[in-house]
Amino acid sequence: MTKKSGSADPFAASSAGPGDPLAPVLRPVRAGSGFEEALEQILQVIRLGLVPGGARLPAERELAERMGISRVTLREVLKVLQEQGLVEGRRGRYGGTFVLQRERTPGEEELRRRTAEVDVEDLLRFREVLESGAAGLCAAHGLTGEGAARLRSALRSTGDAPLEEYRRQDTLFHLTLAELAGSPSLTAQYAAVRARVNDLLDCIPLLVRNLEHSQHQHTVLVEAVLDQDADAAREVMREHCAGTAALLRGFLT
């Protein structure tokens, strides 16, 4: 992990395809609940940092097509997000809908407010089950050449990330692993859980020593997955999740 500071690289989400970072989240919604599910999905995109602050969401046409909703419904969703101060619309040649920068590290008081709204222990245990399961599945079934390349690329991105960009790249690494497990249901559940975990992590400071340890675990995990050692992959991921849980508990007590 790089300790240097600097602005995040511009991010422009492209249409769905292999390695598309939005693929784990954006999917066709169920009939009868298009507005609510579309709002949930775009909120997850923002909370997961898949489109970082200052960057543009995919075009309205692409978003509508990927979620299977009308552009009228999508505009209603975007209006709600604008009213909540999460995005803004810009006109002109380089216009579109842009994600607004969020306040970083809100602090202990905000952390306690957010934890009051969720069963933290249940959330962290469910995350561990999903993550360990995904790691085990990837190792047990093996990855294609393309899948292995995507996982290595995600690992490099976390290692090369400036400090302020690390959590977003960490999220992308874990989402990549979940997606490579081959279960869309698991991926969707993990995306939802990770968004809630990120809400908590955003309230605590970035600790370089912790992130260095986290990156070492990422490396060992990737090696276990590529070696098709399912037991080792599950155990490394379990320890990795336990570290995050301990960090959050430490700031809560």
Residue pairs with C-beta under 8 A, 6 or more apart in sequence:
1 158
1 159
1 161
1 163
1 166
1 208
1 211
1 212
1 215
2 159
2 160
2 161
2 162
2 163
3 162
3 163
3 208
4 162
4 163
5 162
5 163
5 164
6 162
6 164
8 52
8 54
8 162
8 164
8 165
8 168
10 54
10 55
11 51
11 52
11 55
12 55
12 56
13 20
13 21
13 22
13 50
13 51
13 56
13 57
13 58
14 20
14 58
15 58
15 62
16 22
16 23
16 26
16 66
17 23
18 146
18 150
19 150
19 153
21 50
21 172
21 175
22 45
22 50
22 51
22 58
22 66
23 179
24 175
24 178
24 179
24 187
24 188
24 190
24 191
25 41
25 44
25 45
25 48
25 50
25 188
25 191
26 41
26 45
26 63
26 66
26 67
27 41
27 66
27 67
27 184
27 188
28 66
28 67
28 68
29 37
29 38
29 41
29 67
29 68
29 69
30 37
34 67
34 68
34 69
34 70
34 73
35 69
35 73
35 76
35 77
37 67
38 67
38 69
38 73
38 74
38 77
39 77
39 80
39 81
41 67
42 57
42 63
42 77
42 78
42 81
43 81
43 86
43 195
44 50
44 191
44 192
44 195
45 51
45 57
46 81
46 86
46 87
46 99
47 195
47 198
47 199
48 171
48 175
48 191
48 194
48 195
48 198
49 167
49 168
49 171
49 198
50 168
50 171
50 172
50 175
51 57
51 99
52 99
52 165
52 168
53 99
53 100
53 101
53 102
54 98
54 99
54 100
54 101
55 98
55 99
56 96
56 97
56 98
56 99
57 63
57 87
57 96
57 97
57 98
57 99
58 66
59 96
60 71
60 74
60 75
60 78
60 97
61 71
63 74
64 70
64 71
64 73
64 74
67 74
78 87
78 89
78 97
81 87
82 88
82 89
85 100
86 99
86 100
87 97
87 98
87 99
87 100
88 97
88 98
88 100
89 95
89 96
89 97
89 98
90 96
90 97
90 98
102 202
104 164
104 202
105 202
105 203
105 204
105 205
105 206
106 202
106 203
107 203
108 203
108 251
110 203
111 200
111 203
111 204
111 251
111 252
112 252
114 199
114 200
114 203
115 200
115 252
118 196
118 200
120 200
120 248
120 252
123 193
123 196
123 197
124 197
124 241
124 244
124 245
124 248
126 193
127 190
127 193
127 194
127 197
127 241
127 244
128 237
128 238
128 241
128 242
128 245
130 178
130 186
130 189
130 190
130 193
131 174
131 177
131 178
131 190
131 237
131 240
131 241
132 234
132 237
132 238
132 241
133 181
133 186
133 234
134 177
134 178
134 180
134 181
134 183
134 186
134 190
134 237
135 177
135 181
135 221
135 224
135 225
135 230
135 233
135 234
135 236
135 237
136 230
136 231
136 233
136 234
136 237
137 181
137 182
137 183
137 186
137 230
138 147
138 151
138 177
138 180
138 181
138 225
138 233
139 224
139 225
139 227
139 228
139 229
139 230
139 232
139 233
139 234
140 228
140 230
141 182
142 228
143 151
143 180
143 225
143 226
147 180
148 226
150 176
150 180
151 176
151 177
151 180
151 222
151 225
151 226
152 222
154 169
154 172
154 173
154 176
154 177
155 173
155 218
155 219
155 222
157 169
157 172
157 173
158 166
158 169
158 170
158 173
158 215
158 218
159 215
159 218
161 168
161 169
161 170
163 206
163 208
163 211
164 206
166 206
166 211
167 198
167 201
167 202
167 206
170 214
171 194
171 198
173 218
174 190
174 194
175 187
175 190
175 191
175 194
177 221
177 225
178 186
178 187
178 190
178 191
179 187
181 187
197 244
200 248
201 244
201 248
203 251
204 247
204 248
204 251
207 247
210 243
210 247
213 243
214 240
214 243
217 236
217 239
217 240
217 243
218 240
220 236
221 233
221 236
221 237
221 240
224 232
224 233
224 236
225 233
